[in-house]
Amino acid sequence: MSLSAAALFLLAAAPPMAVIDERDTMRREPTPHGKIGMSTAYRISDSVPQPRMMEFRRRILDRGAAIGEHPIAHDEVYYVLEGEGEVLSDGKRAKLVKGMTAYLYRGASVGIWQKGKKPLSLIIAYPVEKP
């Protein structure tokens, strides 16, 4: 009996899970894609010991900061934990507040700006380009 590639994949042992404390990944840095203000970055998936298929990050944008407009070659998700922001995708803008998600599609030019009185805290997730 011959097993398909999919069946062999399912039989392969998965690496052990990785548990990461975001405090161990925290660093202060200018925002990506334009250095528009400062942010606190939590590069959580960078701490995963095994090769990974996705990026998972938290970023807190200081007042007036932004992840500048940039093209994406993959789908990307911004989920708002705290604060208020304005997301851009191919020229269309939308307000985001706590509990809202922007699902952004491959090929779009995207960005997000902090708005309001509080810093903007986001979860950002997307697939890695080359696992």
Sequence and secondary structure as in RCSB ss.txt:
>XXXX:A:sequence
MSLSAAALFLLAAAPPMAVIDERDTMRREPTPHGKIGMSTAYRISDSVPQPRMMEFRRRILDRGAAIGEHPIAHD
EVYYVLEGEGEVLSDGKRAKLVKGMTAYLYRGASVGIWQKGKKPLSLIIAYPVEKP
>XXXX:A:secstr
    HHHHHHHS         GGGTEEEEE TTT BSEEEEE GGGG SS  SEEEEEEEE TT EEEEEE SS 
EEEEEEESEEEEEETTEEEEEETT EEEE TT EEEEEEESSS EEEEEEEE S  
